[in-house]
């Protein structure tokens, strides 16, 4: 893991192998409760929390 405190939507989508549109849908419908922060209209994902979430959900995550 690098020293970045936050990941962009594009970075998270790339890591998960989905489109940003899918990631937005998941966030809005709460299908997958990936930890995020919203600053104005910008969505960011705290790096440590995201990778913690990913680790705890990796066996359950079904990607569209």
GIWO-V647088 format. One record per pair of residues at least 6 apart in sequence whose ideal C-beta (glycine too) atoms are under 8 Angstrom apart, sorted by the first residue. I is the first residue (numbers start at 1). GAP is how many residues later the second one is. D is the distance in Angstrom with one decimal. If there is no record, write none. Layout:
BEGIN
i = {I/I}
gap = {GAP/GAP}
d = {D/D}
END
This chain:
BEGIN
i = {1/1/1/2/4/5/5/6/6/6/6/6/7/7/7/7/7/7/8/8/9/9/9/9/9/10/11/12/12/12/12/13/13/13/13/15/16/16/16/16/17/18/18/22/23/24/25/26/26/27/27/27/32/32/33/34/34/34/35/35/35/35/35/36/36/36/36/37/37/37/37/38/54}
gap = {46/47/50/45/43/41/42/31/38/39/40/41/8/37/38/39/40/43/36/37/11/14/15/34/36/10/34/11/22/33/38/6/7/9/10/39/7/38/45/47/46/45/46/42/11/19/6/6/8/7/9/16/25/29/20/11/16/19/10/11/14/15/18/7/8/9/10/6/7/8/9/6/7}
d = {6.6/7.8/6.3/7.7/5.4/6.7/6.0/7.5/4.1/6.4/5.9/6.3/7.7/7.0/4.5/7.9/5.5/5.9/6.8/7.7/5.0/5.8/7.4/5.4/7.6/6.1/7.8/6.1/7.2/5.0/6.4/6.0/4.7/7.2/4.8/7.5/7.1/7.9/7.8/6.5/6.0/5.8/6.7/5.8/7.7/7.9/7.2/4.6/6.9/6.9/6.5/7.2/7.2/7.0/7.8/6.6/6.5/5.7/6.7/5.9/4.0/6.3/5.7/5.5/6.6/5.1/7.7/7.6/5.3/7.8/6.6/7.8/7.8}
END
